[in-house]
Structures are given as structure tokens and as C-alpha cells.
């Protein structure tokens, strides 16, 4: 059983060599996502207004098939735009594009710092294993993304059905 460092006010657990490398790799991945978000232009080229979706097409990706076929945005519609706007410092338009993207972006920044501390410092904060911390972040990400999608798609379907009688 791993024993925490008892002299610290925050519980720290020793990280194995592979956990340190994995933490640094994960932190690098988050940094790359934000670098790409900063490189993309989440603004309408004609008006300069922030977009709400479609920024991913600058990467050569097609429009969202789920949105095209159903008229309802998928759980990740607007996520790239949201992260890109967040990387540009536009918090309110990022929230409008996809509120889950803002929550996940901020969670990603926290996870990046946590992973950097684990990778460089060799200590895991609050979790005994790296995968426990990353799985907790993954679980929160899924709940936030699907929760936001249920609210948005439910509101759209409600409006299409005529709302309240």
C-alpha cells in the first residue's frame, strides 16, 4: 500500500516512472489542444463575430453528420469552437458555443497542471494512482458533455413540438 507523505498539508503519493511519463504526455496533449484552438479562427471572416460551431472544418473535417441529418446538434457540436474561443480568451462566446466545452477546457487546464506537477515532481496529489485521477476527469467530462446535450436537444425537440400547450 502506498503511504502518503505525512508532513504535507496536501496528501501526496509517490508516482511511478511510467506514471510520470504518462502524466507529462497527457499534459502535452492538453497543451497541443489549446495551441490548435489558439491557431484556429473561431470568428466569422465577414463580420468578425464569434462562431457557435463549424470551427473544426478549418482542420479539414466535414460538417457534423448528426446535425446535418437530424437537425439536432450532437454532444460535441460547438466543442472545437468553444475550446478555440476559450484559447482566445473569449469566455462568454465560448459558453454560448458549447458550455460543456468551457467546463472541459477548464478541467483540462487543471488536469494539465496536475499532470505537470506529477510528472516533474514525482508526486500525485489526492489520488494514489494516475489512472484514478484521469478516470475521474473522464467521468466528469462524459457527465458534463452528455448532460449539456440532453438539455440542448431536449429544448430543441420541445420547441419543435410546439412547447407548452
N, C-alpha and C positions, 0 to 999 in steps of 0.2 A: 504494500500500500504506500502511495506517495504521501510524504509528510510535508505540510506547508512550512514555510519559514515563519517561525513563531514570533520573531522580533518585528515583523512588519505590521502596519495597521491594516493593509490590504492583503488578503490571502494570495500568496504567490506559490505556484507549484513548478518544479523543475521541468523544462521541456527537453525532450529527446532531440538528437541531431536531426532526424527526419522531420520532426515537428517544427523545428527552427527553419529548415529549408522550405517546408510546405507553407509555413506562415509568411515567409518572405516572398514566395511565389504568389500566394493569394494577394498579398499587399500590392505586388507589382501588377497583378491583373486588375485590381480596382483602380490603380493609378492610370493604367492604359485605357480603361473605360472612360475615365474622366478626361484624359488627354484627347481621346477621339471625340468626346462630347464637346470639348472646347474647340476642336478643329472644325467640327460641323457648324453650319449656319442654321440656327433654328428660327430664322426670321424670313418673312415673305420678301422676296427680292424686289418686288414692285413697291410695296408700301413700307417695308421695314418693321411691320407689326410681327409680334411673336406668333409662331405657328402653334397649332394644338396637336398635330400629328403629321406624319409623312417625312420627317427628317431622315429616317432610315433609308429612304430612296436615294439619298446622296451617296450611300455606300454601295449602290448598285443592286439593292434588294427591291423586289416587286412590292406593289401596294398590298395591304393586308387582305388576303383571300377571304377570311372570315367576314370582314367588314364589307367587302365587295359583294359577297354572295348573300349575306343576311341583312346588311344594313345596320347591324349592331356591332359596336367595337369589341374586339377580342380583349382578354385580360391585359395584354401588353400594349394595346393601341395607345400611342402617345408616350410610351415609356422612353424611347430614344430621344424624342423631343424634350421631354421633361428633364432627363439627365443632362442633355445639352444646354438647356436653359439654366439649369442649376449650375453647371460648369461656367456659364457666362455670368452668374450672379443674379439672375432674374427669378427670384423665388416665387412671386405671385403668378406670373405666366407659367412657370413650371408646374405649380399646383393646379392651374386650370387645364394644362395639357394632360396630366395624369398625376393625381395626388399620391398614388402609391409609388410613383417614380421618385417623388421628393422624399418620401419616408425611406424607401430603399436606398436612394442615393446617400442620405444622411447616415443610415445604418451602415452602408458600405464604407463611408469615411471613418466611422467609429471602428468598424472591423479592421480597416486598413491600419489605423493607429495601433489597435490591439495586437494585430499580427506583426507589425514592425517592432513593437516592444517585446513580443515573444521571440521573434527571430533574432533580433540584435541582443537583447538582454538575457535570453535563455530561460525566461520565467513566464509561465502562463498565469494571467490574472483571473481569478474567480473560478476557473474551470480546471479540472485535473488533467484533461486531455484536450488537444487542439480540436479534434473532431467533435467533441461535445459543444464547444463554443461555436464552431461553424455550423453544426446541425441546428443549434438554437437559432442562429441568424437565418438559416434556410427556412426553418419552420415559420418564423415571424414574417419572412418575405412572402411565403406562399399564402399565409392567412391574410396579410395586408392586400396583396395583389388580387386574390380571389374575392375578398370582401368588398373591395372597391368595385370590381367587375360586377358583382351581384347587385350592388346599389345602382350603378350606372345603367346596366342592361335592364334591371327591373323598372327604373324610372322611364327609360325609353319605351319599353313594352307597355307600361301603364299609360303613357301619353298616347301611344298608337291605338290603344283600346278605348280612348276617349276619357280617361281619367275617372274621376268620381261622377256618378250619375246625378 
